[in-house]
Amino acid sequence: MAFSFTLTDLIPATPQQIYDAWLSSRGHAKMTGSAARAKPEEGAAFSAWGGYIKGRNVTLEPGRRIVQSWRTTKFAREDPDSQIEVLLEPFADGTRITLRHTNVPDGHTGYQEGGWQQHYFEPMKQYFGASNS
């Protein structure tokens, strides 16, 4: 049975900087340290982590919200896409990022148990912290 979870963190960048990087091939690759293809258009396909993650932009609200369909190469063929919603809120010295990951296939608990922090939030903090210093 699919499950959902929500994570939050603080990133030392403006909401617009995070939004722009997330939806740019070059920016996404720089902030995560791995190859990505992306563009800031609803309906556009994207890939991250060298093709391990693929999906489409569903809803885009510049500087505020990104909704994407999301699946990895570890999903079974019959698993439907999961969905991520990234909410960006200005916060002291940066942005509060709230990530809601829904319709995650049963057994794929690594995303909730450190995957997002290790592969996104921590590299983003390092990237944006270094760019802002």
N, C-alpha and C positions, 0 to 999 in steps of 0.2 A: 504494500500500500504506500502510495506517495506521501511525502511529508513536507512541511514548510518550516522555516525559521527566519528570525530577524537578528541582524548584528549591527552594532553601531561602533564608530570610532571617530577620532579627531585627526584630521589631515592638515598640515601646515600650508594650505593653499586656499585661494578663493574658490567658491563654487564654480565660477566660470572657467578657471584654470583646470579644474578636475574634469569638468564636462568636456572641454575642448580636447584634453589629452585622451580621455576615454574613447572619444569618437574619431580619433585621428590615428591612422596606421603608425606613423612615426611617434606620436605622443604616447600611444598605448604601449608600444614596444619599449620606449624609454622609461616609462613609469613602472613597468613590470619586469623589464629585463629579458623579454622574450618576444619573438616575432609575432606580429599582429597585422590584420587587414581590417580597416574600418573607415566609415565615412559618416558624416552627420546628416543622414537622410532617413526619414521613416521608410521602412520597407527594405532598406539596404542590408545585404548580407555582411556578416563580419566573421572573423576568426581570430583566435588568440592562442597564445602558448604554442606557436608553431603548428596550428591546426588541431590541437587537442580539444579546443572549445570552438563550437560553431553556432551561429544563430542569425537572428534578424533583429533590426531595430523595429520595435512595435510602436512606441510613443516617445517623442522627444520634446522636452520643454527646456529650451536653452538656459543653462546655468542653474536649473532647479531639479530636473527629473529625467531619468533614462529608464525605459522599460525595454527589455530585450528577451526574445526567446533564447534558450540556452540549452545546449547539450554537449556532452563530451564523448570521446571515442569509447569510453567505458559504459555508456548507456547501451542497453540491449536494443536491438532493432525495433522491437515492439514497444519500447518505452516512449511515451510522448515527450515532447520537449518540456523542459522545466522553464521557469520564467524568473528573471531577476528584475527588481525595481530598485533603482539607486536614487535615493533622495538626498539632495545637497542643501544644507542650511548654513548660512553664515554663523560663525561662532567665534568667540575670542581667539585671535591669532590664527584663524583658519576656518575650516568647515567641519561640521558634524555630518558624517556620511552615515546614512541608514540604508542597509541593504536587506531587502526582503527576497528570499529565494523560495519560490513555491513550486509545487508539483515535482519535487525531487524524488527520483525513484527510490524505493525501499532499499536499504542497505548502503546507499551512497552517503554515509554520515561524515566522511572526511571533509566535506565542504563546511559543515557546521562545526566540526571539531578541530579547526585550525587551518583548513585549506585556504579560506578567504583571507585570514590574517597573514598567513605565510606567503601566499602568492600574489596578494593585492595590497592589503592595508600596510604591511611593513615596508615593502618596496616603495609604495607611494609616499610614505613618510620620509624615507631616505631620499628619494628623488626630489620631492618638492622642498624638503628641508635644505638640501644642497643647493637647489636653484634659488632659494630665497635668501641664502646667506651671502 
